[in-house]
């Protein structure tokens, strides 16, 4: 009967240990690659955007803001209630 982990009963204990170490090592390297891509992926993406920005002509950086009033709030100022004390 075949073991799903590749650890057949016909193997010697030394072969089984070697196979287990190889499986564990591959899983650790795979996790290292995934963690590295999660950590360094966004950093590389930001540097890519910075690099593209440096290739743009200077006139594109001097353009007028297309939404100059976007930071202005239309809601009334909050009123502070005085409790009379």
N, CA, C and O atoms as CSV, one atom per row, in Angstrom:
chain,resi,resn,atom,element,x,y,z
A,1,UNK,N,N,0.833,-1.177,0.000
A,1,UNK,CA,C,0.000,0.000,0.000
A,1,UNK,C,C,0.879,1.242,0.000
A,1,UNK,O,O,1.861,1.310,0.739
A,2,UNK,N,N,0.531,2.225,-0.827
A,2,UNK,CA,C,1.328,3.447,-0.916
A,2,UNK,C,C,0.868,4.461,0.124
A,2,UNK,O,O,-0.325,4.697,0.313
A,3,UNK,N,N,1.833,5.039,0.774
A,3,UNK,CA,C,1.573,6.090,1.752
A,3,UNK,C,C,1.387,7.412,0.997
A,3,UNK,O,O,2.161,7.687,0.080
A,4,UNK,N,N,0.407,8.230,1.338
A,4,UNK,CA,C,0.184,9.474,0.599
A,4,UNK,C,C,1.343,10.454,0.722
A,4,UNK,O,O,1.459,11.370,-0.092
A,5,UNK,N,N,2.189,10.286,1.706
A,5,UNK,CA,C,3.318,11.174,1.897
A,5,UNK,C,C,4.602,10.632,1.282
A,5,UNK,O,O,5.670,11.213,1.477
A,6,UNK,N,N,4.518,9.553,0.557
A,6,UNK,CA,C,5.694,8.967,-0.077
A,6,UNK,C,C,6.575,8.194,0.886
A,6,UNK,O,O,7.763,8.002,0.626
A,7,UNK,N,N,6.001,7.748,1.999
A,7,UNK,CA,C,6.778,7.021,3.003
A,7,UNK,C,C,6.320,5.557,2.997
A,7,UNK,O,O,5.551,5.140,3.864
A,8,UNK,N,N,6.784,4.799,2.041
A,8,UNK,CA,C,6.386,3.398,1.919
A,8,UNK,C,C,6.983,2.584,3.061
A,8,UNK,O,O,8.045,2.909,3.591
A,9,UNK,N,N,6.276,1.522,3.425
A,9,UNK,CA,C,6.739,0.654,4.507
A,9,UNK,C,C,7.995,-0.109,4.110
A,9,UNK,O,O,8.733,-0.580,4.976
A,10,UNK,N,N,8.250,-0.238,2.793
A,10,UNK,CA,C,9.420,-0.982,2.332
A,10,UNK,C,C,10.703,-0.178,2.481
A,10,UNK,O,O,11.796,-0.727,2.348
A,11,UNK,N,N,10.583,1.098,2.751
A,11,UNK,CA,C,11.775,1.920,2.901
A,11,UNK,C,C,12.421,1.672,4.252
A,11,UNK,O,O,11.759,1.315,5.226
A,12,UNK,N,N,13.711,1.869,4.282
A,12,UNK,CA,C,14.429,1.744,5.549
A,12,UNK,C,C,14.163,2.993,6.380
A,12,UNK,O,O,13.774,4.024,5.831
A,13,UNK,N,N,14.363,2.920,7.685
A,13,UNK,CA,C,14.147,4.113,8.528
A,13,UNK,C,C,15.001,5.309,8.096
A,13,UNK,O,O,14.558,6.454,8.195
A,14,UNK,N,N,16.210,5.053,7.624
A,14,UNK,CA,C,17.064,6.152,7.171
A,14,UNK,C,C,16.473,6.821,5.929
A,14,UNK,O,O,16.515,8.044,5.792
A,15,UNK,N,N,15.918,5.999,5.019
A,15,UNK,CA,C,15.276,6.560,3.825
A,15,UNK,C,C,14.040,7.376,4.205
A,15,UNK,O,O,13.773,8.433,3.634
A,16,UNK,N,N,13.299,6.862,5.176
A,16,UNK,CA,C,12.097,7.590,5.610
A,16,UNK,C,C,12.465,8.937,6.220
A,16,UNK,O,O,11.817,9.943,5.931
A,17,UNK,N,N,13.503,8.969,7.065
A,17,UNK,CA,C,13.943,10.230,7.669
A,17,UNK,C,C,14.411,11.210,6.603
A,17,UNK,O,O,14.124,12.404,6.681
A,18,UNK,N,N,15.130,10.706,5.611
A,18,UNK,CA,C,15.609,11.569,4.534
A,18,UNK,C,C,14.435,12.154,3.746
A,18,UNK,O,O,14.445,13.330,3.383
A,19,UNK,N,N,13.432,11.327,3.490
A,19,UNK,CA,C,12.257,11.791,2.752
A,19,UNK,C,C,11.464,12.825,3.569
A,19,UNK,O,O,10.988,13.821,3.024
A,20,UNK,N,N,11.328,12.577,4.877
A,20,UNK,CA,C,10.629,13.523,5.745
A,20,UNK,C,C,11.379,14.852,5.771
A,20,UNK,O,O,10.758,15.911,5.676
A,21,UNK,N,N,12.700,14.813,5.898
A,21,UNK,CA,C,13.498,16.049,5.910
A,21,UNK,C,C,13.352,16.798,4.596
A,21,UNK,O,O,13.265,18.026,4.582
A,22,UNK,N,N,13.325,16.060,3.492
A,22,UNK,CA,C,13.168,16.704,2.181
A,22,UNK,C,C,11.788,17.362,2.080
A,22,UNK,O,O,11.676,18.481,1.581
A,23,UNK,N,N,10.743,16.683,2.545
A,23,UNK,CA,C,9.398,17.268,2.517
A,23,UNK,C,C,9.318,18.523,3.377
A,23,UNK,O,O,8.755,19.535,2.958
A,24,UNK,N,N,9.879,18.454,4.574
A,24,UNK,CA,C,9.846,19.605,5.483
A,24,UNK,C,C,10.636,20.770,4.887
A,24,UNK,O,O,10.196,21.918,4.958
A,25,UNK,N,N,11.780,20.485,4.309
A,25,UNK,CA,C,12.597,21.539,3.706
A,25,UNK,C,C,11.860,22.210,2.559
A,25,UNK,O,O,11.886,23.435,2.442
A,26,UNK,N,N,11.209,21.433,1.718
A,26,UNK,CA,C,10.472,22.015,0.597
A,26,UNK,C,C,9.302,22.863,1.086
A,26,UNK,O,O,9.023,23.915,0.512
A,27,UNK,N,N,8.614,22.421,2.139
A,27,UNK,CA,C,7.506,23.206,2.685
A,27,UNK,C,C,8.007,24.512,3.291
A,27,UNK,O,O,7.357,25.548,3.157
A,28,UNK,N,N,9.147,24.467,3.951
A,28,UNK,CA,C,9.717,25.683,4.535
A,28,UNK,C,C,10.146,26.657,3.440
A,28,UNK,O,O,9.927,27.862,3.567
A,29,UNK,N,N,10.749,26.153,2.376
A,29,UNK,CA,C,11.161,27.023,1.275
A,29,UNK,C,C,9.948,27.623,0.565
A,29,UNK,O,O,9.979,28.784,0.157
A,30,UNK,N,N,8.891,26.846,0.418
A,30,UNK,CA,C,7.667,27.358,-0.194
A,30,UNK,C,C,7.066,28.462,0.676
A,30,UNK,O,O,6.649,29.496,0.153
A,31,UNK,N,N,7.015,28.263,1.971
A,31,UNK,CA,C,6.519,29.290,2.891
A,31,UNK,C,C,7.379,30.537,2.871
A,31,UNK,O,O,6.865,31.653,2.944
A,32,UNK,N,N,8.690,30.351,2.773
A,32,UNK,CA,C,9.612,31.476,2.689
A,32,UNK,C,C,9.335,32.295,1.433
A,32,UNK,O,O,9.355,33.525,1.473
A,33,UNK,N,N,9.080,31.620,0.328
A,33,UNK,CA,C,8.783,32.322,-0.927
A,33,UNK,C,C,7.470,33.080,-0.868
A,33,UNK,O,O,7.375,34.208,-1.353
A,34,UNK,N,N,6.459,32.465,-0.275
A,34,UNK,CA,C,5.158,33.125,-0.153
A,34,UNK,C,C,5.264,34.329,0.777
A,34,UNK,O,O,4.752,35.403,0.460
A,35,UNK,N,N,5.919,34.160,1.913
A,35,UNK,CA,C,6.075,35.272,2.854
A,35,UNK,C,C,6.893,36.400,2.229
A,35,UNK,O,O,6.586,37.575,2.428
A,36,UNK,N,N,7.918,36.050,1.484
A,36,UNK,CA,C,8.726,37.079,0.818
A,36,UNK,C,C,7.935,37.853,-0.204
A,36,UNK,O,O,8.102,39.066,-0.335
A,37,UNK,N,N,7.071,37.165,-0.935
A,37,UNK,CA,C,6.257,37.866,-1.929
A,37,UNK,C,C,5.220,38.758,-1.259
A,37,UNK,O,O,4.896,39.822,-1.786
A,38,UNK,N,N,4.694,38.348,-0.112
A,38,UNK,CA,C,3.717,39.177,0.603
A,38,UNK,C,C,4.393,40.424,1.173
A,38,UNK,O,O,3.816,41.511,1.136
A,39,UNK,N,N,5.600,40.277,1.694
A,39,UNK,CA,C,6.294,41.413,2.305
A,39,UNK,C,C,6.899,42.323,1.235
A,39,UNK,O,O,6.721,43.540,1.291
A,40,UNK,N,N,7.602,41.756,0.275
A,40,UNK,CA,C,8.334,42.581,-0.682
A,40,UNK,C,C,7.524,42.932,-1.923
A,40,UNK,O,O,7.930,43.812,-2.683
A,41,UNK,N,N,6.398,42.276,-2.150
A,41,UNK,CA,C,5.567,42.586,-3.307
A,41,UNK,C,C,5.061,44.014,-3.303
A,41,UNK,O,O,5.251,44.727,-4.289
A,42,UNK,N,N,4.417,44.464,-2.221
A,42,UNK,CA,C,3.959,45.855,-2.192
A,42,UNK,C,C,5.102,46.872,-2.273
A,42,UNK,O,O,4.951,47.931,-2.882
A,43,UNK,N,N,6.235,46.552,-1.661
A,43,UNK,CA,C,7.386,47.468,-1.715
A,43,UNK,C,C,7.867,47.606,-3.149
A,43,UNK,O,O,8.137,48.716,-3.606
A,44,UNK,N,N,7.978,46.506,-3.858
A,44,UNK,CA,C,8.399,46.564,-5.260
A,44,UNK,C,C,7.364,47.283,-6.119
A,44,UNK,O,O,7.728,47.988,-7.060
A,45,UNK,N,N,6.084,47.114,-5.809
A,45,UNK,CA,C,5.025,47.802,-6.552
A,45,UNK,C,C,5.140,49.318,-6.374
A,45,UNK,O,O,4.976,50.069,-7.334
A,46,UNK,N,N,5.420,49.765,-5.153
A,46,UNK,CA,C,5.576,51.198,-4.894
A,46,UNK,C,C,6.782,51.744,-5.655
A,46,UNK,O,O,6.702,52.816,-6.255
A,47,UNK,N,N,7.895,51.016,-5.633
A,47,UNK,CA,C,9.071,51.473,-6.383
A,47,UNK,C,C,8.807,51.477,-7.885
A,47,UNK,O,O,9.353,52.315,-8.604
A,48,UNK,N,N,7.992,50.568,-8.361
A,48,UNK,CA,C,7.622,50.554,-9.774
A,48,UNK,C,C,6.829,51.818,-10.120
A,48,UNK,O,O,7.079,52.447,-11.148
A,49,UNK,N,N,5.884,52.184,-9.269
A,49,UNK,CA,C,5.124,53.411,-9.498
A,49,UNK,C,C,6.016,54.644,-9.443
A,49,UNK,O,O,5.837,55.569,-10.234
A,50,UNK,N,N,6.968,54.671,-8.525
A,50,UNK,CA,C,7.911,55.794,-8.450
A,50,UNK,C,C,8.738,55.861,-9.728
A,50,UNK,O,O,8.978,56.945,-10.259
A,51,UNK,N,N,9.170,54.715,-10.218
A,51,UNK,CA,C,9.954,54.676,-11.454
A,51,UNK,C,C,9.158,55.174,-12.647
A,51,UNK,O,O,9.686,55.898,-13.491
A,52,UNK,N,N,7.898,54.792,-12.719
A,52,UNK,CA,C,7.048,55.277,-13.813
A,52,UNK,C,C,6.850,56.785,-13.682
A,52,UNK,O,O,6.825,57.501,-14.684
A,53,UNK,N,N,6.709,57.265,-12.448
A,53,UNK,CA,C,6.527,58.693,-12.212
A,53,UNK,C,C,7.730,59.513,-12.648
A,53,UNK,O,O,7.578,60.643,-13.112
A,54,UNK,N,N,8.922,58.953,-12.503
A,54,UNK,CA,C,10.117,59.698,-12.926
A,54,UNK,C,C,10.231,59.757,-14.451
A,54,UNK,O,O,10.928,60.623,-14.980
A,55,UNK,N,N,9.568,58.864,-15.155
A,55,UNK,CA,C,9.608,58.881,-16.616
A,55,UNK,C,C,8.621,59.882,-17.223
A,55,UNK,O,O,8.720,60.217,-18.403
A,56,UNK,N,N,7.672,60.357,-16.415
A,56,UNK,CA,C,6.691,61.307,-16.907
A,56,UNK,C,C,7.336,62.670,-17.132
A,56,UNK,O,O,8.298,63.020,-16.448
A,57,UNK,N,N,6.816,63.439,-18.080
A,57,UNK,CA,C,7.379,64.778,-18.313
A,57,UNK,C,C,7.072,65.701,-17.140
A,57,UNK,O,O,6.094,65.479,-16.426
A,58,UNK,N,N,7.888,66.735,-16.926
A,58,UNK,CA,C,7.666,67.634,-15.787
A,58,UNK,C,C,6.334,68.378,-15.860
A,58,UNK,O,O,5.779,68.754,-14.827
A,59,UNK,N,N,5.816,68.593,-17.071
A,59,UNK,CA,C,4.551,69.310,-17.204
A,59,UNK,C,C,3.404,68.549,-16.535
A,59,UNK,O,O,2.452,69.162,-16.052
A,60,UNK,N,N,3.488,67.239,-16.506
A,60,UNK,CA,C,2.411,66.460,-15.900
A,60,UNK,C,C,2.362,66.653,-14.386
A,60,UNK,O,O,1.320,66.445,-13.764
A,61,UNK,N,N,3.480,67.047,-13.798
A,61,UNK,CA,C,3.527,67.261,-12.358
A,61,UNK,C,C,3.122,68.682,-11.989
A,61,UNK,O,O,2.889,68.965,-10.814
A,62,UNK,N,N,3.034,69.578,-12.963
A,62,UNK,CA,C,2.686,70.972,-12.711
A,62,UNK,C,C,1.227,71.253,-13.035
A,62,UNK,O,O,0.814,72.413,-13.024
A,63,UNK,N,N,0.462,70.261,-13.313
A,63,UNK,CA,C,-0.940,70.453,-13.694
A,63,UNK,C,C,-1.757,70.947,-12.504
A,63,UNK,O,O,-1.409,70.716,-11.346
A,64,UNK,N,N,-2.848,71.629,-12.823
A,64,UNK,CA,C,-3.756,72.126,-11.797
A,64,UNK,C,C,-4.509,70.935,-11.199
A,64,UNK,O,O,-4.816,69.959,-11.884
A,65,UNK,N,N,-4.791,71.047,-9.914
A,65,UNK,CA,C,-5.522,69.990,-9.227
A,65,UNK,C,C,-6.916,69.854,-9.843
A,65,UNK,O,O,-7.661,70.832,-9.887
A,66,UNK,N,N,-7.283,68.653,-10.320
A,66,UNK,CA,C,-8.591,68.504,-10.959
A,66,UNK,C,C,-9.758,68.579,-9.975
A,66,UNK,O,O,-10.895,68.799,-10.394
A,67,UNK,N,N,-9.505,68.403,-8.692
A,67,UNK,CA,C,-10.565,68.477,-7.679
A,67,UNK,C,C,-10.115,69.404,-6.551
A,67,UNK,O,O,-9.805,68.927,-5.459
A,68,UNK,N,N,-10.072,70.722,-6.791
A,68,UNK,CA,C,-9.529,71.620,-5.768
A,68,UNK,C,C,-10.392,71.723,-4.511
A,68,UNK,O,O,-9.880,72.056,-3.442
A,69,UNK,N,N,-11.686,71.444,-4.622
A,69,UNK,CA,C,-12.562,71.568,-3.454
A,69,UNK,C,C,-12.888,70.223,-2.818
A,69,UNK,O,O,-13.836,70.126,-2.039
A,70,UNK,N,N,-12.138,69.213,-3.128
A,70,UNK,CA,C,-12.465,67.886,-2.615
A,70,UNK,C,C,-12.246,67.771,-1.114
A,70,UNK,O,O,-12.835,66.899,-0.474
A,71,UNK,N,N,-11.418,68.625,-0.541
A,71,UNK,CA,C,-11.150,68.550,0.892
A,71,UNK,C,C,-12.122,69.394,1.701
A,71,UNK,O,O,-12.122,69.322,2.930
A,72,UNK,N,N,-12.946,70.190,1.041
A,72,UNK,CA,C,-13.899,71.048,1.727
A,72,UNK,C,C,-15.129,70.229,2.094
A,72,UNK,O,O,-15.684,69.507,1.266
A,73,UNK,N,N,-15.538,70.353,3.339
A,73,UNK,CA,C,-16.709,69.621,3.823
A,73,UNK,C,C,-17.941,70.494,3.692
A,73,UNK,O,O,-17.895,71.685,4.002
A,74,UNK,N,N,-19.040,69.919,3.238
A,74,UNK,CA,C,-20.297,70.635,3.105
A,74,UNK,C,C,-21.153,70.538,4.354
A,74,UNK,O,O,-22.198,71.184,4.439
A,75,UNK,N,N,-20.733,69.751,5.313
A,75,UNK,CA,C,-21.537,69.592,6.527
A,75,UNK,C,C,-21.319,70.789,7.440
A,75,UNK,O,O,-20.228,71.357,7.469
A,76,UNK,N,N,-22.354,71.178,8.192
A,76,UNK,CA,C,-22.207,72.329,9.095
A,76,UNK,C,C,-21.252,71.994,10.234
A,76,UNK,O,O,-21.030,70.833,10.575
A,77,UNK,N,N,-20.702,73.048,10.802
A,77,UNK,CA,C,-19.786,72.870,11.927
A,77,UNK,C,C,-20.549,72.268,13.118
A,77,UNK,O,O,-21.689,72.660,13.368
A,78,UNK,N,N,-19.962,71.350,13.836
A,78,UNK,CA,C,-20.641,70.789,15.004
A,78,UNK,C,C,-20.781,71.854,16.091
A,78,UNK,O,O,-19.852,72.625,16.330
A,79,UNK,N,N,-21.918,71.895,16.735
A,79,UNK,CA,C,-22.150,72.868,17.797
A,79,UNK,C,C,-21.920,72.204,19.136
A,79,UNK,O,O,-22.332,71.069,19.374
A,80,UNK,N,N,-21.240,72.956,20.019
A,80,UNK,CA,C,-20.968,72.453,21.345
A,80,UNK,C,C,-22.117,72.883,22.246
A,80,UNK,O,O,-22.443,74.068,22.313
A,81,UNK,N,N,-22.718,71.949,22.924
A,81,UNK,CA,C,-23.835,72.254,23.817
A,81,UNK,C,C,-23.289,72.627,25.178
A,81,UNK,O,O,-22.476,71.900,25.749
A,82,UNK,N,N,-23.729,73.746,25.695
A,82,UNK,CA,C,-23.305,74.190,27.025
A,82,UNK,C,C,-24.338,73.691,28.025
A,82,UNK,O,O,-25.527,73.977,27.890
A,83,UNK,N,N,-23.891,72.955,29.013
A,83,UNK,CA,C,-24.836,72.401,29.979
A,83,UNK,C,C,-25.160,73.384,31.104
A,83,UNK,O,O,-25.920,73.039,32.008
A,84,UNK,N,N,-24.612,74.587,31.076
A,84,UNK,CA,C,-24.942,75.619,32.039
A,84,UNK,C,C,-24.176,75.520,33.332
A,84,UNK,O,O,-24.515,76.236,34.274
A,85,UNK,N,N,-23.173,74.688,33.444
A,85,UNK,CA,C,-22.449,74.587,34.695
A,85,UNK,C,C,-21.199,75.418,34.699
A,85,UNK,O,O,-20.474,75.438,35.693
